Structure formats: C-alpha cells, structure tokens
Amino acid sequence: MSSSAIPRVTGSFILLMNMITAEQGLDGWYQTGGSFSGKSTSYKWNGAVAYGCNYGKGQTINGNWLAAQWALIAQNCGTSSPGYISFPQWKAAYGVDSSGVGFC
C-alpha cells in the first residue's frame, strides 16, 4: 500500500509518550497483518487513542504500514499534534487523537 494522502491536524496537543504508546499498541495488534471489518479499530493509552476507520467493506493492514502513517502524520502535523490521514480509494482513515474525542 502506498500513501498519497495528505495528513490533517485534528486538534491541539497530546502528551508525546501517550501518543507513541497508543500508536505502538495499535501497531502491535496488526504487526503480522490483519483486518477489521467493523466501523473502527483503536488502541487507547491515557489521554491518547490511535485508530483506524473503515467506511467500506473492511480493511487489511499491518503494523509496519501503520507506523509509516504515524510518521507521516507527525511530519505534517507536529510530533505532539493529533491528526489523521484519509484514503478515499480504500474508504479508510487512520489517525491519533485525544481519547474521548469522537473519530470515524
């Protein structure tokens, strides 16, 4: 999977360690590959949540690909800023935000 989408900022500030832990938690669930067909998948840690959204018939991902998306979000939004990246062609989005904030 290649990434041609541009990450977008969604909020203000999340503690970096909470953000990293949430991202790594979701990466870990899909490290060797996997799929989800519900509306979303997520991993919460303290004040942060990393998530994937499914707007189609399911998504297949792996942890390395997710890690690359988190890096793109950090490059474009800032290392402690919540953001997401959308893939209309796959009917999917992935991001990190404050826990308790709605996503998908």
N, C-alpha and C positions, 0 to 999 in steps of 0.2 A: 504494500500500500504506500502510495506517495502522498505527500501533503502539499496541496496547492492552495489551501485555505489560509486566510489571514486571521491570527488570533485577535480577540477583542477583550478589552478590560470590562469587568462587570461591577467592580466595587472599589473600595479604598485599600485597606491594609489587613493582612493576616500575618500572625507571627510565623516567621520563616520555618522554624522547626516543625510547627504543627502542619504547615502546608506540605513540607517534604515528607513527613511521616504519613499523611493521608495519601499522597501520590504513590509512595512506595508500597503502601498497603494494597492499593488497587492494582498496582503493577504485579505484586506478589500473587494475587488471586489468578491472574491471567499469564503468569510468567511463561508457562509452556504452551500457551494458546488456550483459547476457549471462546465461548459465545454466550450471548444473552439475548433473550427474545422478549422480555418484559419491557416496560417503558424505560427503565433505567437500571444501572448498577452503580453502587457507590461504596466508599470507604470513609468513615468519619474518624477524626482524631482531634480531641479537644475542640478548638474553635474552627477547624477546617474540614472540608469534605471534598474529596476528589470524585468525579462522577463521569459516567458515560450515558448518553441518551440515545434511545432507539425510536425513530419516527417511522420505521418501515417494518420489515418482516424479520428482523434480527440482525445482530452484528457479531462478527468474528474478529477477535483482536488477540494480541499477545503483549506481554509486559515490556519488551524492548520497544515496540511501536508506541505504546503509551508513554514510556519515558521520553521518547523523542517529541511527543506532543507537549508534554510538560515543559520541555526545554524551549520549544517554540513560543509557548505562552509566556514564559519567563523573559525571553529575549525581547518580545514585543510589548509586554505589559509591565515588566519590572519583576524582580525576584520575590517581592512580598505582596504583589497585587493579584487579586483574583482575576481570572479570565477564562475564556473558553475558545475553542476552535470548532468551527462548523464544517461539515462535509455534506452539502446538499445532494451530491450524486449518490451518496450512500444512505441518505436520510438519517444522519447521525451527528452528534456533537459530543465533545469531551471537554472537561474543564475542572477548575478548582475554585471554591468559593468558601465563604463563611458558613459553618454549619448553622442550620436553622433558616437559611435563605432558600427560597424555592429554586429548583432547577428543573429542566426538562419541561 
